[in-house]
Amino acid sequence: METIEKMIEDFKKVLDDSTHTSPETLKHEMIQWLDETLSPRLKQVLEERETQSSSEQTVTPFVVSGKIDYEKVILKFGCTKIDESLIDRVERLTSRGAHVFLRRGFFYAHRDLDKILDCHERGDKFYLYTGRGPSSESLHLGHLIPFLFTKYLQEAFKVPLVIQITDDEKKIWKKLNKEKSKRLGRENVKDIIACGFDASNTFIFSSYATVGGKFYENVVEIADCVTVNKANSTFGFTGEASTAKMIFPSVQAAPSFSSSFPHKLFPDEKKNIPCLIPCAIDQDPYFRLTRDVAPRLDFIKPALIESKFFPALRGNNGKMSASDANSAIYINDSAKDIKRKINSAVTGGRDNLEDQKKYGAKLEEDIPFQYLSFFLEDDAELEHIKKEYGEGRMTTGDVKKRLVQVVTEIVERHRMARAAVTDEMVDAFMTPRPLFE
Ligand code: TRP
């Protein structure tokens, strides 16, 4: 790549060589050089920069950007790819087909999932742990995904589940005031309950309300194993990070250990009960750290099952952002909003019907098709759309229309379930009580 310095050198040379020419000729030569040499080179430099920065991927619990190469992420993090034989084993042990998110490769990485399956096969107990940082009034489809998947795991393995609402996290990271963070947390709990979790086997808790007693004892034990250097290298903290940021990872880690919960939740307090955490891959750093400290505290390392990210309506590189309501479909969007948003999604369809028929759609760039592959459960219909749309016999309009139907139905079902969630139900889910019964 030509550097800017080199271009300036070249420019000086042009001026030098021109000392004996008339001002008119000089002007002419300069313009010619600007047009023919500098301008194309600058353009090239800028283009190179652009492709470099857009291909550079960042995946941390705080920032996800660039075009994500998911194979690279697991290599970097050191987790393992979920293969067919592991999925087969899940199906065999649960006597049911794997969830679409698993069989279509959306949950694609794991740590020690095989050990959890061994444990289940022996007839031993394990529990599930997941969570949500309450940053918005209502959830969008992407937020719903880990919960829908967790619900499937709970049903398939018939195990207890704890869900942490990290109202403290959003106060620390998003500078939400704590009252708002608590309120959003409770609102989000309603959306979570509406996913259909087993009320007798699910405990939902807010960090603010729960950190104390056994839980706090474990937070301190964990935090005492983590040096400032370790926190800095794991999370990219610098000297400016507040000490609240330093302590929070231990708060997110603690629910991975069964002894963090009051005796009544997990009856045999002395016994370590293995834990499986369904989450998006950006949460891996928290649990890498948790797994590092576990043996030092005589705890079992939590196992993980990790997903890719749900794409934004604006395309694979766009982040679904809370400040841009049009980048995602929210669970409280009206049927009209859903239609409008889906119609404006980025697609891989061709510019005109003729080209579409000739070349077919670029499915890997097509957000409506990708959304269908999450939410359209019928494998045969999805396969049909893939073929017809990919080979140009179906139009973008047809695919969008089908997606509008599918999403509207999901959102409508969720809306009704949520309307039926009462404050008493929220309190019941959030009361510590014996699970495993
Ligand atoms: N940090 C997560 C978020 O920002 C919330 C969370 C807490 C979580 N504990 C978890 C997510 C366990 C997955 C698994 O939303």
Boltz pocket constraint, residues with backbone or C-beta under 6 A from the ligand:
constraints:
  - pocket:
      binder: B
      contacts: [[A, 61], [A, 129], [A, 130], [A, 131], [A, 132], [A, 133], [A, 134], [A, 164], [A, 166], [A, 169], [A, 252], [A, 277], [A, 278], [A, 279], [A, 280], [A, 283]]
      max_distance: 6.0
